[in-house]
């Protein structure tokens, strides 16, 4: 589960900067800074696993989970006011958290839907996985990545990510002059996904239940 990797002290501020970005350029800049950190993670994992399959679930949770809660921000703002300090930055974060807040985040803007609306995010993770796999393979270590897309509820969602993955893989394999045998699949964790599995399977090589 890759989302816990972003909670690390050296990356959470970068990830929060990506969430709070005001434009596409700022967002891309933050995501690019996460790429070498993610790549390092996967190099270490593949090296340790040495030939065993590694199922990597791409980012899942809604973005507000990476930011302070509304309650905590209100407390912070009140404390800063009492100290006579500027609350502009905290108000900016509070506004963003309120914008991202969902009544039922379990079925909301997360998983594959987040990967579609912010494609650079999944592109970065896929790039990191495939480049790490190529680097480890150069050490004559067998690598078997399995890329899992979370929260898929219908085939069209998985199709979008699969098409982007295939484009990225061509670029990475050309860059490293080698090919990695990877698998692409999804979780069966959403009711609609189970009910539309016959369509989803056209774009998946494995299901995880």
Steps between C-alpha positions, in 0.01 A plus 500: 500500500693797371308777676680442831826580321380859460453544877876487554646820646708578191206470259184608677584873457561440127175308466310770688653760267364299206151497657510873579640602161317781321577390147613206288863618490530504881332161524730340243806649669406343834422163341837499319675538837324185624619289205857423620371422851242254367755347263741441789221325693431260215869431429541389862182289494587322173855439622374335818227296327741363235281329245183478707187680377450845654145635488506879524172676568507856367390797710152455644379736777320832441740795507358663813644211705848643437402838644414600859135457603255790497484484880879514539528791259233696689695447823824610330336813357356600837836449671680708238244778536547505877875534442442783252649299214403480133237233424499541119681173424288297743183650351618399154547140617161505679330617182663217301406237760137618491505481118635143509278381786255223408204359691591146391868494398489119469318541168614848407791668324771244570684207343463472125281814483778703660745341256284613208440858617869545597662270241851624585467328837449148364741571213769578758434180695497285186822663378664440837396133503618423146826697524581333833425160347733572205782614730470190720482273195833647384651342812383161365221483758164367380218752545125429490296816563121480514336843476166511680249782445271559801128582523412407140125483448474478121709400200537852357698607809751218469524550124618861544780402741603196293540713188720749687705215649566351156629837373723545803637146478608553139695812598662338804595179317648706216700709750644194676523283187323211669150373572336402827225238515246670722136426580217753516188450709259630757319438827149366516404723793211704365159336447464646152843361413385149590181542297690627194795260531430345158575836338787594734686175433559612140758746636638301795741208530411435862236577762563530873200424723 
